[in-house]
Amino acid sequence: QDPRHYKEFEEHLSVKSRLILCFPLFLRNNTVYGAVQLIDTSPEKDRINLDAGYLGHIQDLVNIGSLALSNAILLNKQMEETQALKSTLEEIRGNEALVGHSPCFQSCMEMIRSYARTEYPVLITGESGTGKELVSREIHRLSNRNGQSFLVQNCSAIPENLLESELFGYKKGAFSGAVKDKIGLFEAAEGGTVFLDEIGDMPMNLQARILRVIQNSEIKPLGETHVKKIDIRIISATNKNIEKLVDIGEFREDLFYRLSVLPLSLPPLRERQEDIPFLMNHFMNRESIKTNIPPKKRTTETMRCLMSYPWPGNIRELENLVRYLLVATENDYITPQDLPIQFTSQKQPRVVKNLFSSVKNDASHSQPIECIKVGMDFGNVTWEEIEQRYALYLLQKHHWNVTWAARDAGINRSTFASRMKRLGIHKPIYQQGMHLSAVGE
């Protein structure tokens, strides 16, 4: 007759209940989640034993159930919180530093979106500080593997034996000090993406094992007798000329072709100068929120200094400069006097001007070009003039073979060709004739 009795349950019973035992389910915080109800429909002589010892055993079982229920609720809550944090983090990271409107940047973004729709390995190349890891995260974020793990391993940061353990894991007793099993990065990233940074520094011994991972989608932890199948996507990156490493035998050619199914070359910041104001605004607003310091504005002269700087450290250097200026600049506007000295240096010897003027005045680009040497002072010479001189030197060195000049420069042929076009470099007529004659023969 108790109104708390779950009468609907009896609708599924062939007979009415004769004895009901009810045990509350207490969670860890002592709140009642529900109850365990034992319904006895047997004749009176066969009813549940109601002595204290028997009821105590039932209570113990209910307590165990309460504990399991509490753990399940807690785990589910933590999983929901973790997923919410992941979503927030991915939203924050979504376009972190992937900011710009320049043609070369937009071209890269198109390739990123295209690559994200596939499962093939991606090889990202570019100078240090161009945002290779951020690009790899963006590919993962836009892919079907978004929501799964994205794990990073720097291949040059740890010794070879430790790198193998980190990537493949090991079984207990595999070597001295292996006191318990360790899951490797490849296995831990199941269903997700592994980003191998500085892949050009990976030891040769490990390269064969990485090749097997890509070819067969399987790993074999140290000390394990059987292989394990895995489902991951590999994105790798390097700031080295990996083709040159292949030529000199320091990187496996077969692994290079496996890794570079989808190549992506990131342009240095000096090739996307029009993006500098947008990147500065992005970093300034972000760091202002972090530090609770009002954002600074820039004068025209300041922007001119920044636009003419070659940015050897690329986006990372710009990011750190913004942090410095936000803290060190006392006024609301950043002036050239607030910039570090390398941004405002005006040294310029005449001999260098003469050297570069000869390059600009030679429309045919037929005069012999001397290679840029260490110790030259480039005070007022623009970066484009330096780059033009270097490109012409390489082209003349390799008899205007663009492929070999690009390889010597450490970039791919299409990038070198686009720079030639931007710098106004054209093959001399006599060189074109020689090339056509050779083809004709």
C-alpha positions as a printed Julia matrix, in Angstrom:
441×3 Matrix{Float64}:
  0.0     0.0     0.0
  3.01    2.28    0.32
  2.78    4.92   -2.45
  6.52    4.64   -3.0
  6.06    1.05   -4.19
  6.81    0.69   -7.9
  3.51   -0.95   -8.78
  4.06   -0.79  -12.54
  6.68   -3.5   -12.14
  4.05   -5.95  -10.89
  2.13   -5.63  -14.13
  4.76   -7.92  -15.67
  4.48  -10.53  -12.89
  2.14  -13.49  -13.14
  1.4   -13.34   -9.4
  1.2   -10.57   -6.86
  4.11   -9.9    -4.56
  3.91  -11.22   -1.04
  7.1    -9.74    0.43
  9.06   -6.65   -0.59
 12.5    -5.65    0.62
 13.77   -2.18   -0.33
 17.36   -0.97    0.01
 18.27    2.67   -0.81
 21.19    3.36   -3.16
 23.39    5.98   -1.52
 25.95    7.79   -3.68
 29.31    9.09   -2.43
 27.8    12.41   -1.34
 25.1    10.56    0.67
 22.33   11.49   -1.76
 19.83    8.76   -2.61
 19.96    7.9    -6.29
 17.24    5.26   -6.13
 16.5     1.94   -4.5
 16.98   -1.76   -5.0
 13.65   -3.49   -4.55
 13.48   -7.24   -3.97
 10.02   -8.67   -4.64
  9.25  -12.13   -3.33
  6.3   -13.86   -5.03
  6.92  -17.31   -3.58
  4.56  -19.01   -1.12
  4.91  -18.04    2.51
  6.95  -21.1     3.44
  9.51  -20.4     0.72
  9.93  -16.7     1.4
 13.27  -14.93    1.68
 15.2   -15.59    4.85
 14.68  -12.5     6.98
 17.27  -13.15    9.64
 19.76  -10.36   10.31
 22.76  -12.21    8.84
 21.07  -12.85    5.52
 19.77   -9.3     5.27
 23.29   -8.1     6.07
 24.66   -9.97    3.05
 22.03   -8.36    0.84
 22.92   -4.96    2.25
 26.6    -5.59    1.45
 25.71   -6.4    -2.15
 23.61   -3.23   -2.37
 26.52   -1.2    -0.97
 28.83   -2.63   -3.63
 26.23   -1.73   -6.24
 25.99    1.8    -4.84
 29.76    2.18   -5.07
 29.81    0.91   -8.66
 26.96    3.24   -9.55
 28.76    6.19   -7.96
 31.91    5.41   -9.92
 29.96    5.08  -13.17
 28.21    8.42  -12.63
 31.49   10.09  -11.7
 33.26    8.62  -14.75
 30.46    9.73  -17.05
 30.59   13.24  -15.59
 34.37   13.39  -16.02
 34.09   12.16  -19.61
 31.51   14.85  -20.37
 33.72   17.51  -18.75
 36.76   16.25  -20.64
 34.87   16.37  -23.93
 33.64   19.87  -23.14
 37.2    20.98  -22.35
 38.45   19.36  -25.55
 35.8    21.18  -27.55
 36.69   24.47  -25.87
 40.39   23.88  -26.42
 39.87   22.94  -30.06
 37.74   26.05  -30.51
 40.5    28.18  -29.0
 43.16   26.41  -31.04
 40.96   26.29  -34.1
 42.56   29.14  -35.98
 45.31   29.97  -33.49
 47.88   31.93  -35.49
 46.37   30.62  -38.74
 45.63   34.22  -39.61
 46.21   35.99  -42.88
 44.9    37.18  -46.23
 47.96   36.86  -48.47
 47.66   34.67  -51.59
 50.3    32.19  -50.4
 48.55   31.83  -47.03
 45.15   31.31  -48.65
 46.7    28.72  -50.95
 48.02   26.84  -47.91
 44.6    26.99  -46.24
 42.98   25.49  -49.34
 45.47   22.62  -49.24
 44.87   22.13  -45.5
 41.12   21.83  -46.05
 41.68   19.46  -48.96
 44.16   17.28  -47.05
 41.82   17.07  -44.04
 39.29   15.16  -46.13
 41.7    12.26  -46.66
 43.57    9.74  -44.53
 46.92    9.94  -46.35
 50.18   10.92  -44.59
 51.09   14.61  -44.74
 54.65   15.99  -44.77
 54.85   19.65  -43.71
 58.05   21.52  -44.54
 59.04   25.05  -43.7
 61.45   27.17  -41.73
 61.46   27.15  -37.95
 58.6    29.19  -36.53
 56.28   29.01  -39.53
 53.58   27.12  -37.59
 54.0    23.51  -38.67
 52.41   22.05  -35.52
 49.5    24.49  -35.68
 48.87   23.45  -39.27
 48.96   19.77  -38.32
 46.41   20.44  -35.55
 44.2    22.25  -38.04
 44.31   19.28  -40.43
 43.32   16.99  -37.54
 40.58   19.38  -36.38
 38.99   19.51  -39.83
 39.26   15.74  -40.38
 36.92   12.89  -39.48
 39.32   12.05  -36.64
 38.44   15.26  -34.81
 37.42   14.36  -31.26
 40.0    11.58  -31.12
 43.54   11.91  -29.79
 46.11   14.23  -31.35
 49.51   13.25  -29.95
 52.84   14.96  -30.64
 56.37   13.56  -30.56
 59.49   15.6   -31.26
 61.92   13.18  -32.91
 65.01   15.22  -32.02
 64.2    15.89  -28.36
 65.14   12.52  -26.82
 67.75    9.76  -27.37
 67.09    6.98  -29.87
 66.35    4.21  -27.34
 63.88    6.4   -25.45
 62.23    7.54  -28.68
 61.56    3.94  -29.65
 59.97    3.26  -26.26
 57.85    6.42  -26.5
 56.54    5.55  -29.95
 56.09    1.77  -29.72
 55.86    1.06  -25.99
 57.22   -2.06  -24.32
 56.28   -5.13  -22.3
 57.23   -5.69  -18.7
 60.71   -7.23  -18.53
 61.64   -6.2   -22.09
 64.8    -4.6   -20.71
 66.36   -3.63  -17.42
 64.07   -1.16  -15.72
 60.91   -2.19  -17.57
 58.95   -3.0   -14.41
 55.53   -2.71  -16.06
 53.93   -2.5   -19.5
 54.03    0.86  -21.27
 51.64    1.86  -24.03
 53.4     3.65  -26.88
 52.27    6.8   -28.63
 51.03    4.95  -31.72
 48.8     2.67  -29.66
 47.6     5.49  -27.4
 46.53    7.53  -30.43
 44.2     4.78  -31.7
 41.61    6.36  -33.97
 43.39    9.72  -33.92
 46.45   11.46  -35.32
 50.16   11.28  -34.48
 52.31   14.32  -35.31
 56.0    13.49  -35.72
 57.88   16.78  -35.48
 61.47   17.1   -36.74
 61.13   13.83  -38.65
 64.39   14.62  -40.44
 66.26   13.94  -37.19
 64.84   10.45  -36.73
 67.61    7.8   -36.42
 67.96    5.42  -39.37
 67.29    2.37  -37.17
 63.84    3.7   -36.29
 62.97    4.75  -39.82
 62.45    1.12  -40.87
 59.97    0.61  -38.02
 58.07    3.78  -38.93
 57.87    2.54  -42.52
 56.21   -0.67  -41.29
 53.68    1.35  -39.29
 52.66    3.27  -42.42
 52.7     0.28  -44.77
 50.95   -2.3   -42.61
 49.19   -0.23  -39.92
 50.75   -2.37  -37.22
 53.21   -2.04  -34.36
 55.25   -4.4   -32.23
 56.12   -3.09  -28.76
 59.55   -3.96  -27.36
 59.44   -7.43  -25.81
 56.14   -8.32  -27.48
 55.92  -11.47  -29.6
 52.88  -10.47  -31.65
 52.09   -7.4   -33.72
 49.14   -5.13  -32.96
 46.93   -3.55  -35.58
 46.41    0.2   -35.2
 44.27    2.84  -36.87
 46.05    6.21  -36.9
 46.96    8.99  -39.29
 50.56   10.22  -39.4
 51.46   13.85  -40.04
 55.15   14.7   -39.99
 57.15   17.91  -40.26
 60.71   19.1   -40.7
 62.62   22.34  -41.24
 65.4    20.46  -43.04
 65.86   19.74  -46.73
 64.74   16.14  -46.43
 65.37   15.43  -50.13
 69.0    16.37  -49.58
 69.09   13.99  -46.59
 67.84   11.24  -48.89
 70.57   12.04  -51.43
 73.35   11.74  -48.84
 71.88    8.58  -47.31
 70.75   10.01  -43.98
 67.04    9.42  -44.62
 65.36    6.4   -46.2
 64.05    7.12  -49.66
 61.14    4.68  -49.31
 60.06    6.3   -46.04
 60.3     9.76  -47.59
 57.89    8.8   -50.36
 55.52    7.19  -47.85
 55.5    10.26  -45.61
 55.15   12.82  -48.39
 52.02   11.54  -50.11
 50.53   14.96  -49.36
 53.34   17.55  -49.2
 52.74   21.01  -47.76
 55.37   23.75  -47.84
 54.7    26.66  -45.46
 55.91   30.07  -46.63
 58.18   32.11  -44.34
 56.75   35.31  -42.89
 58.89   37.5   -45.17
 56.92   36.09  -48.14
 53.59   37.06  -46.6
 54.38   40.54  -45.3
 50.82   41.73  -45.88
 49.75   39.32  -43.11
 51.98   40.95  -40.47
 49.36   43.57  -39.36
 46.68   40.89  -39.0
 48.99   38.6   -37.06
 50.06   41.45  -34.8
 46.43   42.3   -34.02
 45.7    38.66  -33.3
 48.64   38.23  -30.93
 48.13   41.63  -29.3
 44.47   40.95  -28.49
 45.19   37.44  -27.25
 48.08   38.46  -25.0
 46.15   41.48  -23.75
 43.42   39.19  -22.45
 45.98   36.86  -20.85
 47.91   39.62  -19.08
 45.04   42.04  -18.45
 47.14   44.78  -20.11
 45.35   47.09  -22.58
 46.45   46.39  -26.18
 48.92   48.76  -27.82
 48.54   50.52  -31.16
 51.23   51.07  -33.79
 52.48   54.14  -35.61
 52.97   54.14  -39.38
 56.74   54.34  -38.92
 56.68   51.32  -36.63
 54.73   49.31  -39.16
 57.18   50.3   -41.88
 60.08   48.97  -39.78
 58.27   45.7   -39.15
 57.3    45.23  -42.8
 60.9    45.67  -43.99
 62.34   43.24  -41.43
 63.23   39.75  -42.81
 61.83   37.82  -39.79
 64.33   34.94  -39.56
 62.32   33.51  -36.65
 59.06   33.85  -38.61
 55.7    33.86  -36.79
 57.21   32.71  -33.5
 59.54   35.72  -33.53
 56.62   38.05  -34.23
 54.6    36.47  -31.43
 57.41   36.98  -28.91
 57.95   40.56  -30.13
 54.29   41.35  -29.45
 54.61   39.97  -25.91
 57.69   42.12  -25.32
 56.07   45.28  -26.7
 52.88   44.75  -24.72
 54.82   44.65  -21.46
 57.72   47.0   -22.19
 55.92   49.83  -24.01
 54.67   52.42  -21.54
 52.58   54.52  -23.96
 49.47   53.54  -25.89
 51.33   53.71  -29.22
 54.36   51.63  -30.2
 57.02   53.8   -31.84
 60.21   52.71  -33.65
 62.13   53.67  -30.5
 60.25   50.92  -28.64
 61.46   48.23  -31.06
 64.6    46.14  -30.44
 67.64   47.48  -32.27
 67.63   44.88  -35.07
 64.36   46.37  -36.39
 65.74   49.89  -36.8
 69.41   49.36  -37.77
 70.36   51.65  -40.67
 73.96   50.62  -41.45
 74.67   50.5   -45.17
 78.09   50.41  -46.89
 78.25   51.74  -50.46
 79.86   48.62  -51.86
 76.76   46.59  -51.08
 74.51   49.17  -52.73
 76.65   48.96  -55.86
 76.51   45.18  -55.89
 72.73   45.14  -55.71
 72.22   48.0   -58.12
 74.09   45.96  -60.73
 71.62   43.14  -60.23
 68.6    45.41  -60.64
 70.04   47.21  -63.68
 70.9    44.02  -65.55
 67.58   43.24  -67.23
 68.9    40.1   -68.88
 70.36   38.71  -65.64
 73.35   37.61  -67.69
 76.13   39.2   -65.62
 77.95   36.79  -63.28
 76.58   37.06  -59.76
 78.86   36.64  -56.76
 77.41   34.65  -53.88
 76.44   36.57  -50.74
 79.21   36.17  -48.2
 79.32   36.16  -44.42
 80.36   39.56  -43.1
 78.57   41.67  -45.71
 76.57   44.56  -44.25
 73.02   44.75  -45.61
 71.79   47.83  -43.72
 69.5    49.54  -46.28
 69.28   46.69  -48.77
 65.76   45.27  -48.91
 65.09   41.61  -48.32
 63.8    41.25  -51.88
 67.15   42.44  -53.24
 68.98   39.91  -51.07
 66.63   37.13  -52.14
 66.9    38.13  -55.8
 70.68   38.08  -55.64
 70.72   34.64  -54.02
 68.22   33.23  -56.54
 70.25   34.56  -59.47
 73.43   33.13  -58.01
 71.86   29.66  -57.74
 70.36   29.84  -61.23
 73.68   30.8   -62.81
 75.48   28.18  -60.75
 73.17   25.48  -62.16
 73.01   26.93  -65.71
 69.41   28.07  -65.18
 68.15   24.63  -64.23
 65.29   25.64  -61.91
 64.92   22.17  -60.39
 68.57   21.99  -59.32
 68.59   25.61  -58.13
 65.5    24.93  -56.0
 67.07   21.79  -54.55
 70.23   23.74  -53.67
 68.07   26.39  -51.96
 66.31   23.72  -49.92
 62.81   24.31  -51.31
 60.61   22.62  -53.91
 60.62   23.64  -57.57
 57.15   25.25  -57.63
 58.0    27.49  -54.67
 61.29   28.55  -56.29
 59.53   29.25  -59.59
 56.88   31.41  -57.9
 59.62   33.39  -56.15
 61.37   33.93  -59.5
 58.13   35.36  -60.87
 57.61   37.59  -57.84
 61.21   38.85  -58.02
 60.97   39.52  -61.76
 63.63   36.97  -62.7
 63.37   35.6   -66.23
 65.62   33.19  -68.07
 67.94   35.03  -70.52
 67.08   34.58  -74.2
 70.36   32.87  -75.02
 69.72   30.34  -72.24
 66.2    29.66  -73.55
 67.63   29.05  -77.01
 70.18   26.6   -75.68
 67.45   24.8   -73.82
 65.22   24.55  -76.9
 68.11   23.31  -79.05
 68.85   20.59  -76.56
 65.22   19.51  -76.61
 65.17   19.56  -80.4
 68.15   17.3   -80.62
